[in-house]
């Protein structure tokens, strides 16, 4: 399905998703509508920027909204203090439900940040049960995050793959992914190692629920972005995921609306 991205934050954020409103009312049990159309149009053709590192196998499935992801990258950097109080920030991308497009958003965000920032960016596949980020970016499966956290592999550099100018850390070997028990202290230690070489580290996280290591990893990061499929995801599910992430100690930065449908042709917006 073709996708577009909208980031809502601060006073413009939907009430139930405000990072500053701990007692925001829950919306009715209905799919969340995407925000109104903005002036930046999504583009179907690949560009030299965001689309560069996306594997050709996946390019046919998505719109590549360059300006949206560049905007998301800059908003994330601003919200986490990158370049002001922080020399490196770690960001997680997750969702309340499966199949919301988390890997697509995380990968394109990483490519956009890699294009926009002066320092290096690392994309980390932390979805051990369904690892796709490395392949999505054009890389391959191999030793990665799970192996490093288990201690079966010590060298970060030996696991990182260079794909189209972007550094990608796969989820890890099949055995490591299946046997791993995630420890927050090990995650924090590894992030400190990563921070020596990277300006932004983006984690493709599993769905936000107790059955995955999402909460354990998210609490170790500087911020988390929730991906919401417009007109599909129930508001209560998003509110529950937001609340659970916050209770785990994660900082929910905002929401990325994915796969938004334009019910009004774009040429009409251009006439308004």
C-alpha positions as CSV (number, residue, x, y, z in Angstrom):
1,X,0.0,0.0,0.0
2,X,1.2,3.5,-0.8
3,X,2.2,5.4,2.3
4,X,2.7,8.9,3.5
5,X,4.0,10.2,6.7
6,X,2.8,12.9,9.1
7,X,4.4,13.8,12.4
8,X,2.4,15.5,15.1
9,X,4.0,16.9,18.2
10,X,3.5,19.5,20.9
11,X,0.3,21.5,20.9
12,X,-0.6,20.2,17.4
13,X,-0.6,16.6,18.6
14,X,-3.9,14.7,18.9
15,X,-4.9,15.0,22.5
16,X,-4.6,11.3,23.4
17,X,-1.0,11.3,22.0
18,X,0.4,14.4,23.7
19,X,3.8,13.7,25.4
20,X,3.0,16.4,27.9
21,X,-0.6,15.4,28.8
22,X,-0.6,12.4,31.1
23,X,-4.4,12.6,31.6
24,X,-5.6,13.1,28.1
25,X,-9.0,11.7,27.3
26,X,-9.3,8.5,25.3
27,X,-11.0,8.9,22.0
28,X,-13.9,6.7,21.0
29,X,-13.1,3.1,19.9
30,X,-12.6,3.9,16.3
31,X,-9.7,4.0,13.9
32,X,-7.6,7.2,14.2
33,X,-8.0,9.6,11.3
34,X,-4.9,11.1,9.8
35,X,-4.4,14.9,10.2
36,X,-5.4,17.3,7.5
37,X,-3.5,17.4,4.3
38,X,-0.3,19.5,4.4
39,X,1.5,21.3,1.6
40,X,4.2,18.7,1.1
41,X,3.2,16.1,-1.4
42,X,4.5,12.5,-1.3
43,X,6.5,11.4,-4.3
44,X,6.3,8.1,-6.0
45,X,9.6,8.3,-7.9
46,X,12.9,7.4,-6.1
47,X,15.1,10.2,-5.1
48,X,18.8,10.5,-4.5
49,X,18.1,10.9,-0.8
50,X,15.5,8.9,1.1
51,X,15.0,6.2,-1.5
52,X,18.7,5.5,-2.1
53,X,19.1,2.7,0.5
54,X,15.7,1.1,0.1
55,X,16.0,-2.4,-1.4
56,X,14.5,-2.5,-5.0
57,X,12.3,-5.4,-3.9
58,X,10.4,-3.1,-1.6
59,X,10.4,0.1,-3.6
60,X,7.3,-0.8,-5.6
61,X,5.3,-1.1,-2.4
62,X,5.7,2.4,-1.0
63,X,5.7,6.1,-1.8
64,X,9.0,7.7,-0.7
65,X,8.0,11.0,0.9
66,X,11.4,12.8,1.0
67,X,10.3,15.9,2.8
68,X,8.2,14.1,5.3
69,X,11.1,11.9,6.5
70,X,13.6,14.8,6.5
71,X,11.1,16.7,8.6
72,X,10.7,13.8,10.9
73,X,14.5,13.5,11.3
74,X,14.8,17.1,12.2
75,X,11.9,17.0,14.6
76,X,13.4,14.0,16.4
77,X,16.8,15.7,16.6
78,X,15.2,18.8,18.0
79,X,13.1,17.0,20.6
80,X,16.0,15.0,21.9
81,X,18.5,17.9,22.0
82,X,20.8,16.6,19.3
83,X,23.5,19.1,18.6
84,X,22.7,21.2,21.7
85,X,22.9,19.0,24.8
86,X,23.5,15.6,23.1
87,X,26.2,14.5,20.7
88,X,24.4,11.2,20.0
89,X,20.7,10.2,20.3
90,X,19.1,6.8,20.2
91,X,15.6,6.6,18.8
92,X,13.1,3.7,18.7
93,X,10.3,3.2,16.2
94,X,7.5,0.9,17.2
95,X,3.7,0.5,16.9
96,X,0.6,-0.6,18.9
97,X,-0.2,-3.3,16.4
98,X,1.6,-5.4,13.9
99,X,1.9,-4.5,10.2
100,X,1.8,-0.7,10.8
101,X,4.9,-0.1,8.6
102,X,7.4,0.3,11.4
103,X,10.4,-1.1,9.4
104,X,9.5,1.2,6.4
105,X,9.4,4.3,8.7
106,X,12.5,3.3,10.6
107,X,14.5,2.6,7.5
108,X,13.5,5.7,5.6
109,X,14.0,7.8,8.7
110,X,17.5,6.5,9.0
111,X,18.3,7.2,5.4
112,X,16.9,10.7,5.7
113,X,18.9,11.4,8.9
114,X,22.0,10.0,7.3
115,X,21.5,12.5,4.4
116,X,20.7,15.4,6.7
117,X,23.1,15.1,9.6
118,X,26.9,15.7,9.6
119,X,27.6,12.6,11.6
120,X,27.0,8.9,10.9
121,X,23.7,7.2,11.4
122,X,23.1,3.6,12.4
123,X,20.0,1.6,11.7
124,X,19.5,-1.3,14.2
125,X,17.1,-4.2,13.6
126,X,15.8,-5.0,17.1
127,X,12.8,-7.1,16.0
128,X,14.3,-10.4,16.8
129,X,11.2,-12.5,16.0
130,X,10.6,-10.9,12.6
131,X,13.9,-9.2,11.4
132,X,13.4,-7.4,8.2
133,X,15.2,-4.0,8.5
134,X,18.6,-5.2,7.1
135,X,16.9,-6.7,4.0
136,X,14.6,-3.7,3.6
137,X,17.6,-1.4,3.5
138,X,19.4,-3.7,1.0
139,X,21.6,-5.6,3.4
140,X,21.5,-9.3,4.5
141,X,20.9,-11.3,7.5
142,X,24.0,-12.1,9.7
143,X,25.5,-11.6,13.1
144,X,24.1,-8.6,14.7
145,X,22.4,-7.1,17.8
146,X,21.4,-10.4,19.4
147,X,24.9,-11.8,19.1
148,X,26.4,-8.7,20.6
149,X,23.9,-8.7,23.5
150,X,24.6,-12.4,24.2
151,X,28.3,-11.8,24.0
152,X,28.8,-14.5,21.4
153,X,30.3,-11.7,19.2
154,X,32.3,-8.9,20.6
155,X,33.1,-6.6,17.6
156,X,30.4,-4.1,16.7
157,X,32.3,-3.2,13.5
158,X,32.3,-6.8,12.3
159,X,28.5,-6.9,12.4
160,X,27.7,-3.6,10.9
161,X,26.9,-3.6,7.2
162,X,27.5,-0.6,4.9
163,X,24.5,-0.3,2.5
164,X,24.2,2.6,0.2
165,X,26.1,4.9,2.5
166,X,24.0,3.8,5.6
167,X,25.3,1.6,8.4
168,X,22.9,-1.2,9.3
169,X,23.1,-3.6,12.2
170,X,21.1,-6.8,11.5
171,X,19.0,-8.4,14.3
172,X,21.5,-11.3,14.5
173,X,22.0,-14.9,13.8
174,X,18.9,-17.2,14.0
175,X,20.2,-18.9,17.1
176,X,21.1,-15.7,18.9
177,X,17.7,-14.2,18.1
178,X,15.8,-17.3,19.3
179,X,17.8,-17.7,22.5
180,X,18.3,-14.1,23.6
181,X,16.9,-12.8,26.9
182,X,17.2,-9.0,26.6
183,X,18.9,-7.2,29.5
184,X,18.5,-3.4,29.9
185,X,22.0,-3.1,31.3
186,X,23.5,-4.9,28.2
187,X,21.5,-2.7,25.9
188,X,22.7,0.5,27.7
189,X,26.3,-0.7,27.5
190,X,26.0,-1.5,23.8
191,X,24.4,1.9,23.1
192,X,27.3,3.6,24.8
193,X,29.7,1.8,22.5
194,X,27.6,2.8,19.5
195,X,27.6,6.4,20.6
196,X,31.3,6.7,20.1
197,X,30.9,6.3,16.3
198,X,27.4,7.6,15.5
199,X,25.3,10.8,15.8
200,X,21.9,9.1,15.6
201,X,21.0,5.4,16.3
202,X,17.6,4.3,15.1
203,X,16.1,1.0,16.4
204,X,13.5,-0.9,14.5
205,X,11.6,-2.2,17.5
206,X,9.0,-5.0,17.7
207,X,5.4,-4.2,18.5
208,X,4.8,-2.6,21.9
209,X,3.5,-5.4,24.1
210,X,4.6,-7.5,27.0
211,X,5.4,-10.5,24.7
212,X,8.3,-8.7,23.0
213,X,11.5,-7.0,24.3
214,X,10.2,-3.6,23.1
215,X,9.7,-2.1,26.5
216,X,13.1,-3.3,27.8
217,X,14.9,-1.7,24.9
218,X,12.7,1.4,24.7
219,X,13.5,2.5,28.2
220,X,17.2,2.6,27.3
221,X,16.6,5.0,24.4
222,X,16.4,8.8,24.2
223,X,13.0,8.7,22.6
224,X,10.4,6.6,20.9
225,X,8.2,7.3,17.9
226,X,4.9,5.4,17.6
227,X,3.8,4.5,14.1
228,X,0.0,4.5,13.5
229,X,-1.6,3.3,10.3
230,X,-4.2,6.0,9.5
231,X,-7.8,4.9,9.6
232,X,-6.9,1.4,10.8
233,X,-5.4,1.5,14.3
234,X,-7.8,1.8,17.2
235,X,-7.3,4.8,19.4
236,X,-7.5,2.7,22.5
237,X,-4.7,0.5,21.2
238,X,-2.5,3.5,20.6
239,X,-3.3,5.0,24.0
240,X,-2.5,1.6,25.7
241,X,0.8,1.4,23.9
242,X,1.7,4.9,24.8
243,X,0.8,4.4,28.4
244,X,2.8,1.1,28.6
245,X,5.9,2.7,27.0
246,X,5.8,5.5,29.5
247,X,5.3,3.2,32.4
248,X,8.4,1.3,31.2
249,X,10.3,4.5,31.4
250,X,10.3,5.4,27.7
251,X,9.9,8.9,26.4
252,X,7.2,8.9,23.7
253,X,8.2,11.7,21.3
254,X,5.2,11.6,19.1
255,X,3.3,9.7,16.4
256,X,4.0,9.1,12.8
257,X,0.8,8.6,10.7
258,X,1.6,6.0,8.1
259,X,-0.3,4.9,5.0
260,X,-2.6,8.0,5.0
261,X,-5.2,8.0,2.2
262,X,-6.1,11.2,0.3
263,X,-9.8,11.2,0.0
264,X,-9.6,14.5,-1.9
265,X,-7.5,14.6,-5.1
266,X,-4.2,16.5,-4.7
267,X,-5.0,18.9,-7.5
268,X,-7.9,20.2,-5.4
269,X,-5.6,21.0,-2.5
270,X,-3.3,22.8,-4.9
271,X,-6.3,25.0,-5.9
272,X,-7.2,26.0,-2.3
